[in-house]
Amino acid sequence: MIRRSIGRSRLLPYLLVLPGWLPYALFVLVPLAATVGFSFTRWNGVSSPRWVGVENYLSLLGQPVLRDGLSHALLLVVFFSFLPITIGLLLASVLSTARLRGVALFQTALFLPQVIASVVVAMVWRWIYSPGGPLTVILRDAGLEALAHGWLGDFDLALPAVGLVGTWVSTGLTLLLFLAGIARIPSELYDAARVDGASAVREFFSITLPLLRPEIAVALVLTMIRSLRTFDLVYNMTQGGPGTATVVPAYEIYRRAFLTGDVGMAAALAVGLTAFILVISLITLRLVER
């Protein structure tokens, strides 16, 4: 009887998490395993898959459009991750020390892009960047005719234009994370620093920044994952154009799977992108912990 009760008590935690694991396995693990399987085949989505081994993975390395797409995704990391984190740190430091009116409204306005559908964000910014959009009108009225043109149609400026939208969307998230992190820092540390004559800049680099490492790690991982798997903004704003100036891996996966009928190559690219994001996330967490 005692052994039976001990056995049941050991099985109880597994039984409790089973309702959560079943949907996860059904909707995440099973499709992931199927994608890995399709990545070793040549399949157009209709006929029977044909086994080709690692041929899809080897061909990924020799295609310029995929290398360009990866370089574009890495550039977007600067706009989706590094810029929002830098801006969020500065704003959080100022808002936590200065007594300003309307701070809550300002925080809400910055966080608002997080709750707006990405399709809506993309369409609004596509209108803003258009030749007759508000940005062009403002530049013309300011006498900057040389800058007033279709931003998304420029081979050199289309990708940074999409990246700035990512900066606008991600800044509110990083700001809230850092404000929450600063709120848990003991105020005695700042009081002691002021008694020692430390300036606001010294307080930021000696107290705020080191103690915000957990929040910075979370912000880095979330924003980097978002930048590397960006699809919705590119699809709705440029569809990879002009030419291949804004092609990113996620958009290339969609194009190969649903437009060109190369599902096997799309699956291989999806698996490779997932592995790359996982490695980057682990490296980022390890570096921040150190």
C-alpha positions as CSV (number, residue, x, y, z in Angstrom):
1,M,0.0,0.0,0.0
2,I,2.8,2.4,0.9
3,R,4.6,1.6,-2.3
4,R,1.5,2.3,-4.3
5,S,0.9,5.6,-2.7
6,I,4.6,6.6,-3.3
7,G,4.3,5.6,-7.0
8,R,1.1,7.6,-7.4
9,S,2.7,10.7,-5.8
10,R,5.6,10.4,-8.2
11,L,3.2,10.2,-11.2
12,L,1.0,13.1,-10.0
13,P,3.3,16.0,-11.4
14,Y,3.4,14.3,-14.8
15,L,-0.4,13.9,-14.8
16,L,-0.9,17.6,-13.9
17,V,1.2,18.8,-16.8
18,L,-0.2,16.3,-19.3
19,P,-3.1,18.5,-20.4
20,G,-0.6,21.2,-21.3
21,W,1.8,18.9,-23.0
22,L,-0.7,17.3,-25.3
23,P,-1.7,20.4,-27.3
24,Y,2.0,21.5,-27.3
25,A,3.0,18.1,-28.8
26,L,0.1,18.1,-31.3
27,F,0.5,21.7,-32.6
28,V,4.3,22.2,-32.1
29,L,6.3,19.0,-31.9
30,V,4.5,17.0,-34.5
31,P,4.6,19.8,-37.2
32,L,8.2,20.4,-36.3
33,A,9.1,16.8,-36.8
34,A,7.1,16.8,-40.1
35,T,9.1,19.8,-41.3
36,V,12.4,18.2,-40.5
37,G,11.2,15.1,-42.4
38,F,10.2,17.2,-45.5
39,S,13.5,19.0,-45.4
40,F,15.2,15.8,-46.6
41,T,12.9,15.4,-49.6
42,R,12.1,17.0,-52.9
43,W,8.4,17.9,-52.8
44,N,6.1,20.3,-54.5
45,G,3.3,20.0,-52.0
46,V,1.1,17.8,-54.3
47,S,2.9,14.8,-55.5
48,S,4.7,12.2,-53.3
49,P,7.8,13.4,-51.6
50,R,11.1,12.1,-53.0
51,W,14.0,11.4,-50.6
52,V,17.1,13.5,-51.4
53,G,19.0,13.3,-48.1
54,V,21.0,16.5,-47.3
55,E,20.9,17.8,-50.8
56,N,18.5,20.6,-49.8
57,Y,20.8,21.8,-47.0
58,L,23.9,21.7,-49.2
59,S,22.2,23.7,-51.9
60,L,21.2,26.4,-49.3
61,L,24.9,27.3,-49.0
62,G,25.3,28.0,-52.7
63,Q,22.3,30.3,-53.3
64,P,23.1,34.1,-53.3
65,V,19.5,35.1,-52.5
66,L,19.6,33.1,-49.3
67,R,23.0,34.5,-48.3
68,D,21.6,38.0,-49.0
69,G,18.5,37.2,-47.0
70,L,20.5,36.2,-44.0
71,S,22.6,39.3,-44.2
72,H,19.4,41.4,-44.4
73,A,18.1,39.6,-41.3
74,L,21.3,40.4,-39.4
75,L,21.0,44.0,-40.4
76,L,17.4,44.1,-39.1
77,V,18.8,42.9,-35.7
78,V,20.3,46.3,-35.4
79,F,17.0,48.0,-35.9
80,F,14.8,45.5,-34.1
81,S,17.1,44.8,-31.1
82,F,20.1,47.0,-30.5
83,L,18.4,50.4,-31.2
84,P,15.2,49.7,-29.2
85,I,17.3,48.4,-26.3
86,T,19.5,51.5,-26.3
87,I,16.6,53.8,-26.6
88,G,14.6,51.9,-24.0
89,L,17.5,52.0,-21.5
90,L,17.9,55.8,-21.9
91,L,14.2,56.5,-21.7
92,A,13.8,54.1,-18.7
93,S,16.7,55.8,-16.9
94,V,15.2,59.3,-17.5
95,L,11.6,58.4,-16.6
96,S,12.6,56.6,-13.4
97,T,14.5,59.6,-12.1
98,A,12.6,62.6,-13.5
99,R,9.2,63.6,-12.2
100,L,7.3,64.4,-15.4
101,R,3.6,64.8,-16.0
102,G,2.0,62.4,-18.5
103,V,4.5,59.6,-18.1
104,A,1.8,57.0,-18.1
105,L,0.4,58.3,-21.3
106,F,3.8,58.4,-22.9
107,Q,4.5,54.8,-21.9
108,T,1.1,53.7,-23.2
109,A,1.8,55.5,-26.5
110,L,5.2,53.7,-26.9
111,F,3.7,50.3,-26.0
112,L,0.7,50.7,-28.3
113,P,2.5,49.2,-31.4
114,Q,2.8,45.9,-29.5
115,V,-1.0,45.5,-29.4
116,I,-1.7,46.7,-32.9
117,A,-1.9,44.0,-35.5
118,S,1.3,43.8,-37.5
119,V,-0.6,44.0,-40.7
120,V,-2.1,47.3,-39.7
121,V,1.3,48.6,-38.7
122,A,2.8,47.6,-42.1
123,M,0.0,49.1,-44.1
124,V,0.1,52.4,-42.2
125,W,3.9,52.7,-42.6
126,R,3.6,51.8,-46.2
127,W,1.3,54.7,-46.6
128,I,3.7,57.0,-44.7
129,Y,6.6,56.0,-46.8
130,S,4.7,56.3,-50.1
131,P,5.6,59.1,-52.6
132,G,2.5,61.0,-51.7
133,G,2.6,60.1,-48.0
134,P,3.0,62.3,-44.9
135,L,6.8,61.8,-44.7
136,T,7.3,63.0,-48.3
137,V,5.0,66.0,-47.7
138,I,6.8,67.0,-44.6
139,L,10.2,66.7,-46.3
140,R,9.1,68.8,-49.2
141,D,7.6,71.5,-47.0
142,A,10.9,71.6,-45.1
143,G,12.8,72.2,-48.3
144,L,14.4,68.7,-48.4
145,E,13.3,67.8,-51.9
146,A,16.3,65.5,-52.4
147,L,14.9,63.2,-49.6
148,A,11.3,63.3,-50.7
149,H,10.9,60.1,-52.7
150,G,9.4,56.6,-52.4
151,W,11.5,55.1,-49.6
152,L,10.3,51.5,-50.1
153,G,11.2,51.7,-53.8
154,D,14.8,52.6,-53.2
155,F,17.3,49.7,-53.3
156,D,19.5,51.3,-50.6
157,L,16.8,52.6,-48.3
158,A,14.0,50.0,-48.4
159,L,15.5,47.7,-45.8
160,P,16.5,50.5,-43.3
161,A,13.0,51.9,-43.8
162,V,11.5,48.5,-42.8
163,G,14.0,48.3,-39.9
164,L,12.9,51.7,-38.5
165,V,9.4,50.3,-38.3
166,G,10.8,47.5,-36.2
167,T,12.5,50.0,-34.0
168,W,9.2,51.9,-33.5
169,V,7.4,48.6,-32.6
170,S,10.0,47.2,-30.2
171,T,11.0,50.3,-28.2
172,G,7.8,50.2,-26.1
173,L,8.4,46.6,-25.1
174,T,12.0,47.2,-24.0
175,L,11.0,50.4,-22.1
176,L,8.4,48.5,-20.0
177,L,10.9,45.7,-19.3
178,F,13.6,48.1,-18.1
179,L,11.2,50.2,-16.0
180,A,10.1,47.0,-14.3
181,G,13.7,46.1,-13.7
182,I,14.6,49.5,-12.3
183,A,11.6,49.4,-9.9
184,R,13.1,46.3,-8.2
185,I,16.5,47.9,-7.7
186,P,16.9,49.0,-4.0
187,S,16.7,52.8,-3.7
188,E,19.4,52.6,-1.0
189,L,22.0,51.9,-3.7
190,Y,21.2,55.2,-5.5
191,D,21.1,57.1,-2.1
192,A,24.6,55.7,-1.3
193,A,25.9,56.7,-4.7
194,R,24.6,60.2,-4.4
195,V,26.2,60.5,-0.9
196,D,29.5,59.6,-2.5
197,G,28.9,62.3,-5.1
198,A,28.1,60.1,-8.1
199,S,26.6,61.8,-11.1
200,A,23.5,60.5,-12.9
201,V,25.7,59.0,-15.6
202,R,27.8,57.3,-13.1
203,E,24.7,55.9,-11.4
204,F,23.5,54.5,-14.7
205,F,26.7,52.7,-15.6
206,S,27.5,51.5,-12.0
207,I,24.1,50.6,-10.7
208,T,21.3,50.6,-13.2
209,L,23.0,48.9,-16.2
210,P,24.7,46.0,-14.2
211,L,21.5,45.2,-12.2
212,L,19.3,45.2,-15.4
213,R,21.2,42.2,-16.9
214,P,18.2,39.8,-16.6
215,E,15.9,42.3,-18.3
216,I,18.5,43.1,-21.0
217,A,18.9,39.4,-21.6
218,V,15.1,38.9,-22.0
219,A,14.9,42.0,-24.3
220,L,17.8,40.8,-26.4
221,V,16.4,37.3,-26.9
222,L,12.8,38.5,-27.7
223,T,13.8,41.3,-30.1
224,M,16.5,39.2,-31.9
225,I,14.1,36.3,-32.4
226,R,11.6,38.8,-33.8
227,S,14.1,40.4,-36.1
228,L,15.4,37.0,-37.5
229,R,11.9,35.6,-38.2
230,T,10.5,38.9,-39.6
231,F,7.9,38.1,-42.3
232,D,4.7,40.2,-41.8
233,L,6.3,43.6,-42.2
234,V,8.3,42.6,-45.3
235,Y,5.4,40.8,-46.9
236,N,2.9,43.7,-46.4
237,M,5.4,46.6,-47.1
238,T,7.7,45.4,-49.9
239,Q,7.2,41.7,-50.6
240,G,11.0,41.3,-50.7
241,G,11.5,44.2,-53.2
242,P,12.6,46.2,-54.9
243,G,14.4,43.3,-56.5
244,T,15.7,41.3,-53.6
245,A,16.7,44.3,-51.5
246,T,14.4,43.3,-48.5
247,V,14.3,39.5,-48.9
248,V,14.7,37.8,-45.5
249,P,14.7,34.1,-44.6
250,A,11.1,34.0,-43.4
251,Y,9.8,35.6,-46.6
252,E,12.0,33.2,-48.7
253,I,10.4,30.3,-46.9
254,Y,7.0,31.5,-47.8
255,R,8.0,32.2,-51.4
256,R,9.5,28.8,-52.0
257,A,6.7,26.9,-50.2
258,F,3.6,28.6,-51.7
259,L,4.8,30.4,-54.8
260,T,7.4,28.2,-56.4
261,G,6.2,24.9,-55.0
262,D,9.6,23.9,-53.6
263,V,8.4,22.7,-50.2
264,G,11.4,20.5,-49.5
265,M,13.8,23.5,-49.8
266,A,11.4,25.7,-47.8
267,A,11.4,23.1,-45.0
268,A,15.2,22.9,-45.0
269,L,15.4,26.7,-44.8
270,A,12.9,26.7,-42.0
271,V,14.9,24.1,-40.0
272,G,18.1,26.0,-40.6
273,L,16.5,29.3,-39.5
274,T,15.2,27.7,-36.4
275,A,18.6,26.2,-35.5
276,F,20.3,29.6,-36.2
277,I,17.8,31.4,-33.9
278,L,18.3,28.8,-31.2
279,V,22.1,29.1,-31.3
280,I,22.0,32.9,-31.4
281,S,19.6,33.0,-28.4
282,L,21.8,30.6,-26.3
283,I,24.9,32.6,-27.1
284,T,23.2,35.9,-26.2
285,L,22.0,34.5,-22.9
286,R,25.4,33.1,-22.1
287,L,27.1,36.4,-22.9
288,V,24.7,38.5,-20.8
289,E,25.1,36.1,-17.9
290,R,28.8,36.6,-18.0
